[in-house]
Amino acid sequence: MTLRAPHHQSAPAAGRYTRRSVLTGAFALATAAALPVAAAGRAYSAAGPDIIACATWGARAASEPVVVLANRPERIVVHHTATANVTDYTKQRAFALARAIQTYHMDAQGWIDTGQHFTVSRGAFVMEGRHSSLAELRTGTRQVRAAHCVGQNTVSIGIENEGTYTSETPPAAQYAALADLCAHICDQYGLPASEIYGHRDFNATSCPGDRLYALLPTLRKDVATRLGTPLSEPEEDPVWDLVRQATGRPAATLGEYLPAGLLR
């Protein structure tokens, strides 16, 4: 497991800035401006978004039983699939994406099932990834062990977002669906909105792309608004920062692409 200093949930003292906010704040303002206001302001339902189960999108059975852990997750980790930014926003496309990801993860990576817990398509369809993730989210007491982020697979919920967000922002509907899903996960598991991170926060990877990563401060705020709770930015531990700089972050084992021809 990747060592990470505990976060304090109290608000930062006046005049103090976290390392994360300094690095992403200015870029986030410009990136967020590209999203329609409606994406942030739509009402949140406590029932959560409509999440499409594995059986509905045509998932294969896992190669072995998935492991359900007794603990709740401590955070959410956001990814992008690094696939094409298609304009096919249909449910059929979303299902094909989910099947392709599972095939790649099982047949090429050798994993037992899809690596992430949930997937959000560019058409704003939210799908279950690894089997049993949806059932455990509904209970709000346990989580499925995943394979989306080295060191975080037993303590976080992984969300893949269809697309490549290095120089483009997600479609407004996809972003809104991501915010709804994050709010629901936070609500079910008792997580603060500040505990939403990008894959690159833990592994040496460009995921979830510069543009989506820069949106994470806005995403935290929008999730907090949906939940009706104040947002407190967790402060980084300066000692841990030095340790991480000296030792480096573990490399990601997740390939950030799908081989040509797999998605069909």
N, C-alpha and C positions, 0 to 999 in steps of 0.2 A: 504494500500500500504506500502511496506517496505520502510522505510526512508533510503535514501542513499545520501551521500554528492555528490555535482556536481563534475564532472571530469574536469580537465584543459587539453586542447588538445595540449598545448605547450610541447615541449620536456623537459624531466627532466634536471635539472642542472647537470653539470659534476660532477661525483663522487657520485651522489645520486641514490638510488635504491628504487623502490616501494616495498611494502610489498609483493605484488603478484609476482613480478619477483624474489624476494629472495626465496620465498617458492617453486616456480616451476622451476626456471631456470636450476639448475643442472640436475634434473630428466628429464626435457624436452630435454636436449642435448642427453642423452642416448636413450630416447624413439624415438626421431626424427630420430636417426641413423638407426632405423629399417625400415623406410620408403624409398622406392626407390626415387632417385633424381627426376625421371620423375613425381612423384606425385606432387611435388612442382612447377616444371618448365613448366607444359603444358600451352599452350596459353589459355587466357580467352576471351570468346566471349561476347560482350556487350548485345547480345540477351539473355544471361543467359542459364542455363542448361534446358534440356527438363524436365518439371515438369508435372507429370501425375495427371490429375484432379480427384476429388472425383468420378465423374460419371464413369470414365474409370476403376477404380479399384473396383467398385461395392459398394460404400458407401451407407448406409442407409440414409434416410432423417433425418436431425436434429429433435429432439423432440419439439423444438420451434425455432423461428427465431434467427439466430446468430446476435449478436450486432456488428455493424460496428461503430468504434469510429472515431471521426473527427481528431484525432491527429496521427502523424507519430510515429513509435516506436523510442525509444532512444537507444536500444541495441539489441543484439542477445543473447539468452541463449541456450547453447548446453546441450543435454541430451543423455543418452543411454537407451535402452529399458530393459536392464538386462535380455534379453532372450538368448537362446543358440547361440553360435558362429558357426552357421551352415555353411556348404560348399555348400549349395544349393543357387546359385546366380541367379536363374532364375527370370523372371518377375512374373511368377505364384506364387512363394514363396513371393515375395515382396507384391503382391496384397493380399495374404492370411494374411500376417502380418498386413497390413493396416486394413483389416476387423476385425481381432482379437483385435487389439488395440481399434478400435471404439466400438466393442461389450463390451469389458471390461470397457471402460470409461463410456459408457452409461448405461449398465445394472448393473455393480458392483459399480461404483463410483457415479452413478446417475447424470452424467453430460448430457448436451443437445447434445453433439457431441464429436468427438475426441478432446482431450485436447490441443495438440500442433498444430502449423500452418503447419509444414512440417515434413516429415519422409524420411530418407535416408537408404535404405536397404543395406545389406552386399554385394549385387550384384551391388551396385551403382545406383539403380533406385531411383529417387527423386519423392516423391508423396506429393500431397496436403493432409493436415490433416483435420483441421476444414474447413467446407464449407466457401466459399467466400475468403479464404486466398489468393488464386492465383489471383483472379480478383483484389483484393485490392493491391497486390504486383505489378501488372501490371500498376496500376494507379500511385503508388508511393506517394500517398497523405494521405491515411488512413490505418488503420489496424483493424483486427477483434479481439474482446475481446476473450481471450483464457482461458485455465485452466491448464497450464503446470508448473507454478512456483508461489508459494504464494507471493503476493506483487508485482509481475512483469507482471501480465496478461493483463494489460492495457497499458504497456509501453515497451514491448519487443516482439520479434519474437522467438518462441520456435521451436527448431529442435530436433527431436528424431533420434538417430542413432541405427539401429538394432545391437544388440549384448551386451555382458557384457565385459567392458573394465577395470576391476580391475587389471588384470595381463597380459592381451593381448592387443596388439595395433589393431586398425581397419585395414582391408585389404586396400592396397594402393589405389585401385579404389574407395572404399567407402570414404576414406579420401579426395581424389581428388574431388569427387562429392560434399562432404561437403564444401570444400574450394570454389568450383565454385558457390554453392548455397549462401554461405555467401557473396561472392564478389558481386553477383547479388543483394542480399538484400541491401547490403551497397550502391551499385550504385543507386538502385531505390529510396532509402529513404535518401540518403545523409549522411550515417553514416560513421564514420571513422572505420578502421579495428580494432582499439584499443578497440572498444566497443563490443567485443565478450567475453562472460563469460561462466562459467559452472554453472549448477544448484546449486552446493554446495556453490557458492559465495553468495547466497541469502537465502537458506534454509538449515536446519540441515539434510543433506542427503549425501550419498556417491556418488551420481550421479554427473558427468557422468563416474565414475570409475577413479581410480588413473592414469591409462595409458592414457586415452583420455584427462583427465584434464591436465596432464603434457604436452600434445601436444598443448594446447591452445596458448602458446606463439609462437610456430611454425606456427600454423594456422593463427594467426593474421598477421605474417610476410608474409605468402604465399598469404593471401587475399590482403594485401597492394601491393604486387608485381603484382598480377593480375590487380589491379586497377591502378597501376602506380603512387601510392601516397606514401609519406613517412609515416612511422609508428611512432607515438608518444605514449609512454606508459602512460596511465592516472595515476596520483599519488593518493594514498589513503590519505584521511584526517585523521591525527592522532587522532583528537578529536572524529571523527566518529568511528574509530577503538575501542576506549575505551568504547564508548556507546554500540557498538555492542557486545563487550566482556561482558559487565555488564548485558545486557538484553537478550542476546542470539538471534539467528536467528530463525524465525518462522519455525515450523516443516512443512515438505512437506506433502501435502495431496495426492500426486500422488504415487500410488504403483509402485515400480520399477520392476515389473515382470508381466507376464501373467500367470494365473492359468493353470495347466497342462490340456491338452486336448482342450483348447480354440483355439489354433492355428491349423487349419486343412483346 
